[in-house]
Amino acid sequence: MKDSSVAQRTVFFISDRTGITAETLGLSLISQFEGIPFIHVTLPFVDSAEKARETTQRINQAYQQDGAQPLVFATIVDPEIRSLLEKCDGFYIDFFKTFIPGLENELKMASANVMGRIHGVGDSNVYNTRIEAVNYALNYDDGARTNGYDTADVILVGVSRCGKTPTSLYLAMQFGIRAANYPITEEDLHSTQLPKALRPYQHKLFGLTIDPKRLHAIRSSRRPNSQYAQLAQCENEVKTVEAMFHQENIPYLSSTNLSIEELATKLMVISGIERRLR
């Protein structure tokens, strides 16, 4: 239930490593509570007693400033560090403490109790796959190169500023997917046929589109008062590119109301692409 009079709540995401897991799980939970003005604070590498005390003090200060308990989402392996953080004035949830004991009981073995297992470089094959995929996405960004498309897992196509580059990089970082992207420019819009460079790789193409008004707003912030940013130009480009997708049987998604994470995951499901990272 929304309540405009509700107090601001500071949310801390705390970890002994990068904080990515605490952020992801914590944000998923608080997204279910609309109308509360959440202030996000991420504190990674809280991996010593001294840092834990400093973090606790910061949480307590937020409590005094807000007049409401901060929410604290943590992934802390070390029991000593966790016990210090648990003394804070926040509403404290540690995902490891919540789930590890039950898993230990079910699996009939103790956990490794090692920091940073999921985001470490322990598996060199996984690490190298991710680096290779990121390098590929950067080298084949925005149609800069097309002579290596035969090694791509997917080639994203769409108008300029529809979300191709961040989606390509997310696919590389999160799943190890080699994703190139190619912008459909005004020069390509004289017909609904694929640009020549893309025709041999039609089976690898996946389209991204966007609401013209949203595209107009994005382009206007980048190049205000330009022909490139005019609403009529945006409407024409989107209409023509979507006609191209239909004519060439290219699957596509709209980035208007989807996050990068949702776009990337839906794309993989629709295309049947298997992740390279586990």
N, C-alpha and C positions, 0 to 999 in steps of 0.2 A: 504494500500500500504506500502510495506517495504521500509525503508530508512536508510541505515547504518550510515548516518550522523546525525540522529535525536538525540536530547539531552536526557540524562538520566532524568527520571521523578520519583520523590519519591511519593509513594502512602501511605496516612495515612488512617487507619481504626480506627475510634474513636467511643467510646460508653460510656454510663453511667453505663453499666453492663459488660458483658463478651466480647463483640465485635464480637461474632460469626455471628450475623445477618449482621452487616456492612461488615465483611470480605466476607461472602458468596455472598451477592449481588454485592459488589464492584468488587470482583474477576471475577464474571460472566460477568460484563460489560467490564472490561479491557482485558479479554481474547479474545475479538473480534478485538483487535488492535495488530497485530504481528509486530515484529521488533523493538519495543521500549524497552529499558532496564529499566524496572520498578524495583524500590527498595521498598519493602514492610515494613511498620512500623505499628504495631497494638498497640493501646493505650486504654486498657480497664479501666473501673471504673473512667472515667472523670466525677465526680459527685459533684464537687464544683466549685465555681468561681475561687478559687486559682488554682486548677488543670486546669481549662479552660485557664487561662492566661499563665500558664507554657506550655500548649499544643500549644497555639497560637504562643508563642515565638519559640518553636521547629519547627513549620511549617515554620515560617518566616526565620529561619536559613537555613532550607533546600532550600528555594527559593534562598537565597544568594549563597549557595554552588553550586547548580545545574545550576543556571542561567535560570531556567524555573519554572513556577508555579507548586507546588506540587498538586496532586489530593487528595481531602479529602472526604472520604465517612463516613458519621456519622449516628448514631441512638441516638439522644439526645431528651429526653422528656422535661426537664426543659427549659422554654423559656429564662431565664436569662443566663444559661450556653450556650445555643445555640447562643444567640446574641453576646456573647463574642467570640465564635469560628468563627462566620461569619465574623468577622473583620480581620481574618488572610489573609495572602498573597497567599493563595491557591485557587484553583478552588473547591468550597465547595458545596457538595451535601448532604443534610440531608434527609434520606428516610422518617422519620416520618413527617417532615414538608411538604414533597412533597405529601404524600398520605393521612395523617390523616384529613386535612381540607375537602377534597373531600368526604371521608367516613362519616365524621360528617354530612355533608350536605345531603348525600344520606340516611343515617340512621336516620336523624332527632334527633340526640342526641350528647351530648359532649362526647369526649373520657375520659377514666378514668385518664389519665395523670399520670400514675404510672410507675416507673422504673422497668425493669426486669420482666415483666409479663410472657414472653414466656419461660425464662430460670430459673424461680423461683421455689420454693418448695411449692407453694401455694396448689397444688393438690397433696395430700399425696399418693393417689392411683397411679398416674402417676410416681411420684418419686420412690415409692417402687417397681413398675414394672420394672423401668429402673435398679435399684440397683440389683434386683433379676436376671435380664437377664445378667448383667455384671458379677455377681458372677458365674452364670452358665457357661458363656463363658470361664472364667478363670479356673474353676474347670474341665471343659471337653475339655481343649485345648490340641491339639497334641496327642490325643488318650490316655491321662494320665489315664482316667477313662472311662469305657464303660457301667457300671452297672446302669446308670441313663438315658440311651438314650430313654427310653419310654416317658420321659417328654420333650424331645427336640422338637422344632418346625421344625428344619432342622439340618442335619449333613453334613458338608462340607467334601468332600474327594478329594484327589489329591496328587501329589508328594510333597516332602519336598521343601519348599521355593516358592510355587506358589501363596501365598497370602491368605491362609486359615485363619490364626489367625487375621490379621487386618480386614478382611471381617466379621469374627464372632463378633469381638468387635464393629465394626460399626453397625451391625445389632442390637446388644444389646443396644448400646447407643442411636441410632437414632430412632429405631422402637420398642424397648422392646422385640425383638425376642430372644428366647432361642436357641442359635446356638452352637452346638458342632462341633469339627473338628477332623478328623482322617487322619493321613498321610499314604499313600500307600508307604511302604518301600521296600527295595530290597528283603526282606524275603517274601513279598506278591506277588512278580512279577514272580514267577515260573509258574503261569498260569494266565488266564484272568478272573478267578472266583473271586468273592468277598471274602475278608477275613471273617473268620467265625464270628467274633464279629459284623460284619455289616449286615449279611444276614437277621436277623429278622426285620431289620429296612430299608429295601430297599426302601420302599415308602417315607422315609424321606431323602433320600440321594440326594445331589446335587454336581456335580463334578466341579472342577476347573482345568484347564490345562494352559499351558504356552508354548511359543516358546522355543525350546531347547537352542538356542543361548542366549536368554535372561536369561534362567535358569542357563546356564553355567556361565554367567557374575555375576549373583547374588551369586551363590555358590562359585565362585572363590574369591570373595571379603571376604567371610566368612571363607572358608577353602582352601586357595590356594594350587595348586599342589597335591590335594588329588584325589583319585579315585572317590569320591563323586562328585567332581566338573568337572570331565572330560567331554568334549562335547559328546563323544560316550556314556558315561553313561547316560547323560541327555537325549540324543536322544532315547535311549532304554527305559528308564523309561516313558517318555512322550508317546511314541508309544504304549507301553504295557497298560498303564493306559487308554488311549483313546480307545483302543480296548475293554477294560473292560467296559467302559462306554457304548459303542455301544452294546456289548453283553448283558448287564444287563439292557438296556433301561434307563440309568441314564442321565437326562438332565445335560448339562454342558456348561460352558463359559470359554473363554480364558482371562486370566488376563494380557496378553501381552500389550494391548493398551487401557485397560479400567482402570479408576480410581477406588478406593475402593468404592466411592459413586455410581458410575455407576454399578459396579459389584453387590453391595448389592441390588440396586433398580431393576435391570434387573432380578436378582435371584428371588425376591419376585413376580414380574409380571409373570415370567415363572412358578413358583411353585404354584402360587395362594395363597401365605401366606398373611394373613391380619396383618397389623401392630397393635401392642398393645398400642402404644402411639399416642395420637391425640393432 
